[in-house]
Amino acid sequence: MDHYGKAGGDVHSVPAVISPQNDLEPPDGGLQAWLVVFGAMCSTFTTFGYVNAWGVFQEYYQRSVLSHSSPSDIAWIGSIQYALVFLPGLPVGRLFDLGYFRSVFIPASALLILATFLIPECKEYWQFLLCQGFATGLACGTFFGPVTAILAMWFKKRRGFALGLFATGSSIGGTVIPIVVRSLIPKVGFAWAVRIVGFILFAGLTAANLTLKRRIPPVPSSEGVFNLRMFKQFKSPAFTIYCISTFFVYLGFYTLLTYVSATATSIGVSESFSFYLVSIANASGGIGRIGAGLFADRFGAMNVLIPFTALTGVMTCVWPFTRSTGGLIAVTVIYGFSSGPYGSLVSVPVIETGEPGDTNRDLGRRIGLLMTFLASGGLLGPPISGLIFRSRGIEAMGIYAGTLRRAALQLSADCISLKPGCMIILGVVIMCIPRFLVLSARRKRGRMTGWILSKV
């Protein structure tokens, strides 16, 4: 068996019946809580950080082993990674609610390490797609939702800060891994550069598995992983609309990070430096994530997400029209800083927009539903951008990903007419609606709060 309270479960000593003590306020600190944060950072370092480093692989594949494939085709590998980081969120989140934790994390960790070590053995496009797309993405997708739910069990007043640190792990990984790959390829070759990354992932995943621990045991339930009640969360209009907003944001969110290295050489940036643009974006994103966590605890997650994500859309628009190395670095730094808060706080509004009476015990399922929307946007965004890049150039790609301008694109290869409109900024506009609904609900309950300055 693999369940709390039964032989062979993840934690044998936890009783099936939850005592009142288990419902006390989260400790918001202490050695165990901060060890959990450390483990969470290790998990994002090895998953999101690894995935966020895709841009350096995209650039390398375009000019070497997959040079015969189009940028859009190669981008599908990264897009599948981005999508599968979120797509398994619903079943994995439900399994977490039911009590399955380490029995899911350990196999996922093994799969990620195995897939990484198999990348140097790949020769054909489909092999890269299988190892670095499907296997890597699926393994990484096992972590995000459950780890977010674990942090919510340990922190409340300082939850934003804890989630900011959690997300900073991805910035560290997204900074370190591209530098490691870029530095090692000339010295030891691509194969051993990737293998060394595999050893780094092994160390990080080991630390994560040793330190992550849930605080509240699951409630015994006869429900399976999938059932119609899983959709009851959509009874909340605020939650539903917020999920829709994330789909549009993610249609354009990864465009710059995917293509900035591959397109930098067109304005005269040397190949040796273009690799580092992904690291620069992720490093500045780490600063944004920590700052966003601190501000979210004081001002509210959506109040932080809305302006910073809007700035991300603006920078995605400005990027294609940058014609100097200094300007490109500036845009990349601002993009990283402004996009960092979204990576760290995207799941926090799930708590605020839920139906009254929702508890942390169902948080895994709610985060899983959100992840499904994120996955759809993350899957479609970079390949569509690649098609636009191939058909109309980098300027049209940036406009598609970042702005409200609409462009009719006739793709000669596929004869498909696309009219991509506002992606990131449209998502931000939609995100304002659940904020209004949350404040309206508070006012109906007699909490007379201001529309602009209220913490949401």
NUTIVO-69540 format. One record per residue (C-alpha): residue number from 1; residue in one letter; x, y, z. Coordinates in pm, 1 decimal. Layout:
- NUM	A	X	Y	Z
...
***
This chain:
- 1	M	0.0	0.0	0.0
- 2	D	109.3	361.8	-50.6
- 3	H	-94.8	589.0	169.5
- 4	Y	-75.2	759.3	502.2
- 5	G	-191.9	537.3	785.8
- 6	K	-131.4	215.3	595.4
- 7	A	164.6	-13.4	569.5
- 8	G	416.9	102.3	313.2
- 9	G	296.0	463.3	317.8
- 10	D	514.0	771.1	305.9
- 11	V	481.8	839.3	679.3
- 12	H	395.8	538.8	890.3
- 13	S	346.0	714.8	1219.7
- 14	V	81.4	968.3	1113.3
- 15	P	-267.5	870.1	1228.4
- 16	A	-550.7	863.7	980.7
- 17	V	-766.1	1085.7	1203.7
- 18	I	-650.5	1444.6	1221.5
- 19	S	-632.9	1594.6	1567.6
- 20	P	-717.4	1957.6	1638.7
- 21	Q	-349.0	2031.1	1693.4
- 22	N	-284.9	1965.1	1327.7
- 23	D	-506.3	2260.7	1235.6
- 24	L	-306.2	2515.3	1434.5
- 25	E	-160.2	2814.5	1252.6
- 26	P	153.4	2743.6	1047.5
- 27	P	471.2	2806.0	1248.4
- 28	D	607.1	3061.5	995.4
- 29	G	960.1	2971.1	1099.1
- 30	G	1176.4	2732.1	1295.0
- 31	L	1445.9	2489.4	1185.9
- 32	Q	1211.1	2239.6	1020.9
- 33	A	1022.7	2509.0	831.6
- 34	W	1340.2	2666.8	692.9
- 35	L	1476.7	2325.1	600.8
- 36	V	1158.7	2278.2	399.3
- 37	V	1228.9	2610.7	224.9
- 38	F	1583.1	2493.2	149.6
- 39	G	1449.4	2168.5	4.2
- 40	A	1195.1	2364.9	-198.9
- 41	M	1474.5	2582.1	-339.9
- 42	C	1669.9	2270.1	-433.1
- 43	S	1362.6	2131.9	-608.8
- 44	T	1317.4	2444.5	-822.9
- 45	F	1691.4	2465.6	-890.3
- 46	T	1683.5	2119.5	-1043.8
- 47	T	1347.4	2149.6	-1219.7
- 48	F	1245.0	2504.0	-1312.2
- 49	G	1607.6	2618.0	-1315.4
- 50	Y	1696.6	2339.6	-1556.2
- 51	V	1395.7	2413.3	-1775.8
- 52	N	1463.8	2789.5	-1768.6
- 53	A	1810.1	2715.8	-1906.5
- 54	W	1652.7	2581.7	-2227.0
- 55	G	1750.9	2891.9	-2424.1
- 56	V	2116.8	2791.5	-2415.6
- 57	F	2028.0	2448.0	-2557.6
- 58	Q	1803.7	2606.7	-2822.2
- 59	E	2094.8	2819.4	-2945.1
- 60	Y	2340.5	2527.1	-2942.1
- 61	Y	2104.3	2290.5	-3124.6
- 62	Q	2022.4	2551.0	-3392.4
- 63	R	2387.2	2584.7	-3491.4
- 64	S	2507.5	2227.4	-3441.4
- 65	V	2341.9	1891.7	-3393.5
- 66	L	1989.6	1997.9	-3504.0
- 67	S	2089.7	2267.6	-3753.6
- 68	H	1879.8	2093.3	-4019.2
- 69	S	1563.3	2157.0	-3811.8
- 70	S	1376.7	2488.6	-3801.0
- 71	P	1384.7	2708.7	-3485.9
- 72	S	1014.0	2636.9	-3437.8
- 73	D	1068.9	2260.8	-3449.1
- 74	I	1352.7	2282.8	-3198.4
- 75	A	1139.7	2510.0	-2977.7
- 76	W	886.7	2227.7	-2942.9
- 77	I	1139.1	2045.0	-2724.1
- 78	G	1153.3	2338.0	-2484.2
- 79	S	778.1	2397.6	-2505.6
- 80	I	701.9	2040.4	-2407.6
- 81	Q	934.4	2090.9	-2111.2
- 82	Y	751.8	2410.0	-2011.2
- 83	A	411.0	2248.5	-2052.5
- 84	L	489.6	1927.5	-1866.3
- 85	V	630.3	2124.6	-1573.1
- 86	F	265.3	2223.6	-1518.5
- 87	L	49.6	1966.2	-1699.0
- 88	P	84.7	1680.6	-1444.8
- 89	G	-15.4	1924.8	-1172.3
- 90	L	-376.3	1805.2	-1148.7
- 91	P	-320.5	1430.0	-1095.5
- 92	V	-1.2	1487.8	-894.2
- 93	G	-173.8	1750.9	-680.0
- 94	R	-462.1	1515.2	-613.7
- 95	L	-222.3	1234.1	-525.8
- 96	F	-55.8	1472.2	-281.0
- 97	D	-393.4	1552.3	-120.9
- 98	L	-453.2	1178.9	-82.7
- 99	G	-117.8	1130.1	89.4
- 100	Y	115.7	1016.0	-186.4
- 101	F	433.6	1215.7	-161.4
- 102	R	774.9	1050.1	-151.1
- 103	S	651.0	752.2	-348.8
- 104	V	594.4	998.0	-635.3
- 105	F	892.9	1229.1	-578.9
- 106	I	1162.0	962.2	-571.5
- 107	P	1072.5	798.2	-907.3
- 108	A	1036.7	1143.4	-1064.5
- 109	S	1383.4	1236.8	-939.4
- 110	A	1527.6	918.1	-1087.6
- 111	L	1355.1	984.6	-1421.2
- 112	L	1495.5	1337.9	-1442.8
- 113	I	1849.8	1220.3	-1374.8
- 114	L	1819.8	933.2	-1623.8
- 115	A	1677.0	1158.7	-1895.7
- 116	T	1960.9	1407.7	-1848.5
- 117	F	2227.8	1140.5	-1881.5
- 118	L	2059.9	1011.2	-2197.4
- 119	I	2068.2	1349.1	-2376.9
- 120	P	2432.9	1308.2	-2493.1
- 121	E	2334.3	977.2	-2652.8
- 122	C	2066.3	1142.0	-2868.2
- 123	K	2138.4	1185.7	-3238.3
- 124	E	1799.4	1241.0	-3401.5
- 125	Y	1535.7	1508.3	-3339.9
- 126	W	1279.7	1264.0	-3202.9
- 127	Q	1531.8	1135.0	-2950.3
- 128	F	1590.8	1485.5	-2811.9
- 129	L	1215.3	1538.9	-2808.9
- 130	L	1164.9	1223.1	-2605.9
- 131	C	1448.6	1270.6	-2353.0
- 132	Q	1475.9	1645.6	-2310.7
- 133	G	1112.3	1721.3	-2390.0
- 134	F	877.9	1455.6	-2257.1
- 135	A	1088.0	1273.1	-1995.7
- 136	T	1249.1	1585.0	-1848.7
- 137	G	925.2	1783.9	-1848.4
- 138	L	720.7	1503.8	-1695.4
- 139	A	975.4	1448.8	-1418.5
- 140	C	995.8	1820.4	-1338.8
- 141	G	616.7	1848.1	-1341.6
- 142	T	590.2	1623.6	-1036.6
- 143	F	741.8	1882.8	-804.9
- 144	F	593.1	2230.1	-843.6
- 145	G	234.0	2188.9	-721.1
- 146	P	301.1	1961.8	-420.6
- 147	V	601.7	2167.2	-304.1
- 148	T	392.5	2485.1	-320.6
- 149	A	126.0	2313.8	-109.8
- 150	I	388.7	2200.4	142.2
- 151	L	514.8	2557.0	183.5
- 152	A	156.8	2675.7	238.9
- 153	M	135.6	2430.1	528.9
- 154	W	444.3	2574.9	698.6
- 155	F	397.4	2946.9	629.3
- 156	K	109.6	3193.9	635.8
- 157	K	217.5	3542.8	741.0
- 158	R	552.9	3494.3	569.7
- 159	R	418.9	3279.1	287.4
- 160	G	507.8	3528.1	14.6
- 161	F	866.8	3545.1	134.2
- 162	A	889.3	3165.7	154.6
- 163	L	749.3	3130.0	-197.5
- 164	G	989.4	3398.9	-316.9
- 165	L	1283.2	3198.6	-183.7
- 166	F	1128.3	2883.9	-332.7
- 167	A	1113.8	3043.9	-675.7
- 168	T	1462.2	3189.9	-638.2
- 169	G	1594.3	2836.5	-667.7
- 170	S	1484.5	2837.8	-1030.3
- 171	S	1669.9	3164.1	-1090.1
- 172	I	1986.3	3020.0	-940.1
- 173	G	1951.6	2708.6	-1153.9
- 174	G	1867.6	2911.7	-1462.2
- 175	T	2178.5	3122.2	-1398.5
- 176	V	2424.3	2848.3	-1308.2
- 177	I	2329.9	2577.2	-1557.5
- 178	P	2372.7	2784.7	-1877.5
- 179	I	2711.0	2909.2	-1752.2
- 180	V	2817.0	2553.8	-1670.0
- 181	V	2710.8	2428.1	-2013.1
- 182	R	2867.0	2720.6	-2198.9
- 183	S	3195.8	2698.5	-2005.6
- 184	L	3233.3	2322.4	-2030.6
- 185	I	3144.2	2260.6	-2395.7
- 186	P	3477.1	2396.8	-2529.9
- 187	K	3671.6	2211.8	-2258.8
- 188	V	3508.2	1869.4	-2232.9
- 189	G	3252.4	1865.9	-2515.2
- 190	F	2872.7	1878.6	-2511.7
- 191	A	2827.7	1520.7	-2388.6
- 192	W	3031.0	1561.1	-2071.0
- 193	A	2894.3	1910.3	-2010.6
- 194	V	2543.9	1761.9	-1992.7
- 195	R	2662.2	1470.7	-1777.3
- 196	I	2811.3	1715.6	-1526.8
- 197	V	2475.7	1893.8	-1519.8
- 198	G	2324.0	1552.6	-1443.3
- 199	F	2550.3	1515.6	-1138.5
- 200	I	2447.5	1864.5	-1020.9
- 201	L	2081.6	1766.8	-1054.1
- 202	F	2147.3	1448.0	-856.9
- 203	A	2289.5	1649.7	-565.3
- 204	G	2001.4	1897.3	-566.5
- 205	L	1730.2	1631.8	-589.9
- 206	T	1887.3	1433.1	-307.0
- 207	A	1876.6	1739.8	-80.9
- 208	A	1515.0	1810.5	-180.0
- 209	N	1399.3	1456.5	-104.4
- 210	L	1570.5	1460.1	235.4
- 211	T	1432.1	1792.9	358.5
- 212	L	1082.3	1832.9	212.2
- 213	K	813.6	1727.8	458.7
- 214	R	442.5	1796.9	479.7
- 215	R	309.6	1934.6	809.7
- 216	I	-59.7	1842.9	784.5
- 217	P	-148.2	1479.8	712.0
- 218	P	-416.9	1413.2	452.2
- 219	V	-781.5	1360.3	531.8
- 220	P	-892.7	1001.1	458.9
- 221	S	-1100.7	1002.3	142.2
- 222	S	-1268.4	742.8	-74.1
- 223	E	-1245.3	968.8	-379.6
- 224	G	-1009.8	866.5	-656.6
- 225	V	-759.3	1083.7	-836.7
- 226	F	-1009.9	1184.3	-1105.3
- 227	N	-1377.8	1254.0	-1041.8
- 228	L	-1632.6	1520.6	-1127.2
- 229	R	-1592.5	1685.9	-787.9
- 230	M	-1246.5	1796.2	-893.4
- 231	F	-1413.7	2065.3	-1103.2
- 232	K	-1611.1	2212.5	-813.3
- 233	Q	-1334.0	2470.3	-774.8
- 234	F	-1463.4	2638.1	-1091.3
- 235	K	-1774.9	2738.9	-896.6
- 236	S	-1562.5	3034.7	-792.5
- 237	P	-1566.3	3291.4	-1077.0
- 238	A	-1254.8	3458.4	-934.8
- 239	F	-1061.6	3131.6	-943.5
- 240	T	-1181.8	3044.7	-1294.3
- 241	I	-1097.3	3383.3	-1443.4
- 242	Y	-759.3	3387.1	-1273.0
- 243	C	-678.4	3050.1	-1432.4
- 244	I	-777.3	3186.7	-1774.2
- 245	S	-547.0	3485.8	-1725.3
- 246	T	-249.1	3257.8	-1667.3
- 247	F	-309.5	3084.7	-2000.8
- 248	F	-271.6	3410.4	-2192.2
- 249	V	28.9	3524.0	-1989.3
- 250	Y	211.2	3199.6	-2060.4
- 251	L	143.6	3220.9	-2433.4
- 252	G	406.7	3493.4	-2441.3
- 253	F	592.3	3450.6	-2113.3
- 254	Y	875.7	3224.4	-2232.2
- 255	T	928.4	3377.4	-2577.7
- 256	L	1215.6	3607.9	-2480.3
- 257	L	1382.5	3348.1	-2260.4
- 258	T	1365.1	3089.6	-2541.4
- 259	Y	1493.5	3301.4	-2828.9
- 260	V	1706.6	3579.8	-2680.3
- 261	S	2033.5	3385.8	-2716.9
- 262	A	1951.3	3248.5	-3061.3
- 263	T	1857.0	3592.2	-3200.9
- 264	A	2124.9	3804.2	-3027.3
- 265	T	2387.9	3734.5	-3293.3
- 266	S	2170.5	3912.0	-3551.9
- 267	I	2255.0	4247.4	-3389.3
- 268	G	2623.8	4173.5	-3358.1
- 269	V	2641.7	4002.4	-3019.3
- 270	S	2918.1	3742.1	-3020.6
- 271	E	2822.5	3377.4	-2990.5
- 272	S	3045.6	3345.7	-2684.6
- 273	F	2843.1	3613.1	-2501.1
- 274	S	2493.6	3534.3	-2631.3
- 275	F	2491.3	3219.4	-2417.2
- 276	Y	2504.7	3434.3	-2103.5
- 277	L	2187.1	3631.0	-2177.3
- 278	V	1973.4	3347.1	-2037.8
- 279	S	2182.0	3350.6	-1720.0
- 280	I	2150.9	3728.9	-1693.9
- 281	A	1771.3	3707.0	-1721.5
- 282	N	1750.8	3433.8	-1459.9
- 283	A	1990.1	3611.3	-1221.0
- 284	S	1786.7	3932.3	-1227.0
- 285	G	1475.9	3718.2	-1194.7
- 286	G	1608.6	3589.1	-863.4
- 287	I	1622.8	3942.3	-726.0
- 288	G	1269.5	4003.2	-848.9
- 289	R	1142.3	3685.4	-688.0
- 290	I	1282.0	3761.7	-343.1
- 291	G	1159.5	4121.2	-357.3
- 292	A	817.2	4008.1	-479.1
- 293	G	784.9	3770.0	-186.0
- 294	L	854.3	4046.3	63.9
- 295	F	616.3	4290.0	-107.2
- 296	A	343.4	4025.4	-141.8
- 297	D	338.9	3964.8	234.1
- 298	R	276.7	4334.7	286.0
- 299	F	67.8	4441.2	-13.3
- 300	G	-82.3	4118.3	-151.6
- 301	A	18.0	3884.2	-432.3
- 302	M	-209.3	4018.2	-706.8
- 303	N	-112.0	4376.0	-626.0
- 304	V	246.0	4274.8	-701.4
- 305	L	172.3	4047.1	-996.8
- 306	I	-32.6	4292.6	-1201.7
- 307	P	220.7	4577.3	-1247.8
- 308	F	529.3	4356.7	-1272.4
- 309	T	375.9	4118.0	-1525.1
- 310	A	259.0	4415.2	-1732.5
- 311	L	620.4	4537.6	-1737.6
- 312	T	723.4	4189.8	-1855.5
- 313	G	489.1	4229.6	-2153.1
- 314	V	633.9	4570.0	-2233.7
- 315	M	990.9	4437.0	-2223.0
- 316	T	895.5	4143.2	-2446.8
- 317	C	772.2	4405.4	-2695.5
- 318	V	1078.1	4626.5	-2671.3
- 319	W	1327.4	4338.6	-2702.3
- 320	P	1298.8	4276.4	-3082.0
- 321	F	1364.9	4644.2	-3158.8
- 322	T	1684.7	4660.2	-2950.8
- 323	R	1986.0	4708.8	-3175.5
- 324	S	2283.3	4725.6	-2937.5
- 325	T	2446.9	4486.8	-2693.6
- 326	G	2405.0	4729.1	-2403.6
- 327	G	2038.1	4781.2	-2482.6
- 328	L	1979.6	4407.5	-2509.3
- 329	I	2143.0	4350.0	-2171.3
- 330	A	1926.2	4623.6	-2017.1
- 331	V	1607.2	4475.2	-2162.6
- 332	T	1708.5	4127.7	-2047.3
- 333	V	1778.7	4249.0	-1692.5
- 334	I	1447.0	4435.9	-1666.6
- 335	Y	1259.9	4142.6	-1820.2
- 336	G	1415.4	3901.6	-1570.2
- 337	F	1342.7	4128.6	-1274.1
- 338	S	980.8	4192.6	-1376.1
- 339	S	903.4	3831.5	-1472.4
- 340	G	1049.0	3693.2	-1148.3
- 341	P	743.2	3782.0	-935.7
- 342	Y	512.3	3585.3	-1164.6
- 343	G	724.4	3275.5	-1128.0
- 344	S	720.6	3298.2	-749.5
- 345	L	365.6	3418.7	-678.7
- 346	V	150.4	3273.6	-957.6
- 347	S	-2.3	3010.1	-727.8
- 348	V	-69.9	3241.0	-428.6
- 349	P	-397.1	3390.2	-564.8
- 350	V	-534.2	3033.8	-580.2
- 351	I	-574.8	3055.5	-202.9
- 352	E	-745.9	3395.7	-210.0
- 353	T	-979.0	3318.8	-502.4
- 354	G	-1112.2	2987.7	-369.7
- 355	E	-1462.4	2932.4	-244.0
- 356	P	-1529.2	3011.7	126.2
- 357	G	-1441.3	2710.6	338.3
- 358	D	-1165.7	2581.0	112.8
- 359	T	-868.1	2459.7	314.1
- 360	N	-507.7	2369.8	253.1
- 361	R	-607.7	2003.4	240.8
- 362	D	-750.5	2058.5	-107.1
- 363	L	-478.6	2297.5	-213.9
- 364	G	-296.0	2040.8	-424.8
- 365	R	-601.1	1993.7	-646.2
- 366	R	-659.1	2368.6	-687.3
- 367	I	-297.1	2430.9	-777.4
- 368	G	-317.7	2135.8	-1015.8
- 369	L	-611.3	2292.0	-1199.8
- 370	L	-416.8	2616.2	-1229.7
- 371	M	-115.8	2426.4	-1362.0
- 372	T	-328.1	2280.4	-1642.2
- 373	F	-396.2	2630.3	-1776.3
- 374	L	-31.4	2727.1	-1739.4
- 375	A	72.7	2414.2	-1926.1
- 376	S	-149.7	2492.0	-2222.9
- 377	G	-1.9	2839.0	-2262.8
- 378	G	353.5	2719.2	-2206.0
- 379	L	313.6	2445.4	-2466.6
- 380	L	175.5	2665.2	-2743.1
- 381	G	363.9	2989.7	-2683.4
- 382	P	725.3	2928.4	-2799.2
- 383	P	639.2	2722.3	-3112.5
- 384	I	387.3	2984.9	-3225.6
- 385	S	654.1	3248.5	-3165.9
- 386	G	895.3	3037.2	-3370.3
- 387	L	650.3	3016.9	-3659.2
- 388	I	600.9	3392.7	-3649.0
- 389	F	978.0	3444.9	-3633.9
- 390	R	1028.0	3226.3	-3940.4
- 391	S	746.0	3395.8	-4130.7
- 392	R	765.0	3762.0	-4029.0
- 393	G	1083.2	3810.3	-3827.0
- 394	I	1173.6	3887.2	-3469.9
- 395	E	972.0	4212.6	-3448.1
- 396	A	644.3	4036.1	-3521.8
- 397	M	735.9	3763.3	-3273.1
- 398	G	788.2	4015.7	-2994.4
- 399	I	463.2	4193.7	-3075.0
- 400	Y	277.2	3862.2	-3067.7
- 401	A	421.6	3767.5	-2730.9
- 402	G	401.4	4098.1	-2554.5
- 403	T	153.4	4354.0	-2684.7
- 404	L	-205.0	4437.6	-2768.5
- 405	R	-132.8	4490.5	-3139.0
- 406	R	-287.3	4229.5	-3366.1
- 407	A	-108.3	4096.0	-3672.9
- 408	A	-252.7	3871.0	-3941.2
- 409	L	17.6	3623.1	-4032.6
- 410	Q	-0.7	3404.7	-4340.2
- 411	L	236.2	3114.0	-4278.8
- 412	S	351.9	3004.0	-4621.9
- 413	A	456.3	2658.8	-4507.5
- 414	D	128.6	2566.6	-4347.5
- 415	C	-113.5	2817.3	-4506.1
- 416	I	-251.4	2896.8	-4163.0
- 417	S	-380.9	3245.7	-4086.4
- 418	L	-310.0	3352.4	-3730.2
- 419	K	-423.5	3672.2	-3559.1
- 420	P	-228.7	3674.1	-3234.5
- 421	G	-335.7	3961.3	-3009.5
- 422	C	-240.3	4070.6	-2662.1
- 423	M	-76.2	3782.2	-2482.3
- 424	I	105.1	3883.0	-2167.0
- 425	I	-71.9	4217.7	-2134.7
- 426	L	-409.2	4064.2	-2217.6
- 427	G	-346.4	3815.5	-1938.6
- 428	V	-272.9	4103.8	-1701.8
- 429	V	-596.7	4278.0	-1798.4
- 430	I	-792.2	3959.1	-1729.5
- 431	M	-605.4	3919.7	-1399.1
- 432	C	-759.0	4246.5	-1278.3
- 433	I	-1106.7	4088.9	-1285.9
- 434	P	-1053.5	3829.2	-1008.0
- 435	R	-894.0	4102.0	-796.0
- 436	F	-1214.7	4303.9	-831.5
- 437	L	-1427.9	3997.1	-750.1
- 438	V	-1228.0	3919.7	-435.0
- 439	L	-1267.6	4276.7	-310.4
- 440	S	-1639.5	4271.9	-394.8
- 441	A	-1683.7	3953.5	-191.0
- 442	R	-1508.1	4116.0	104.1
- 443	R	-1736.1	4418.0	89.3
- 444	K	-2042.4	4193.6	83.9
- 445	R	-1914.0	4031.9	402.8
- 446	G	-1895.5	4376.0	563.9
- 447	R	-1523.8	4434.1	519.3
- 448	M	-1523.6	4784.0	370.1
- 449	T	-1191.1	4792.6	190.7
- 450	G	-1064.5	5032.9	-73.6
- 451	W	-1054.7	4922.9	-434.8
- 452	I	-700.0	5041.0	-508.0
- 453	L	-491.5	5007.2	-192.1
- 454	S	-644.7	4694.3	-41.6
- 455	K	-418.3	4393.1	8.9
- 456	V	-516.0	4117.6	-237.8
***
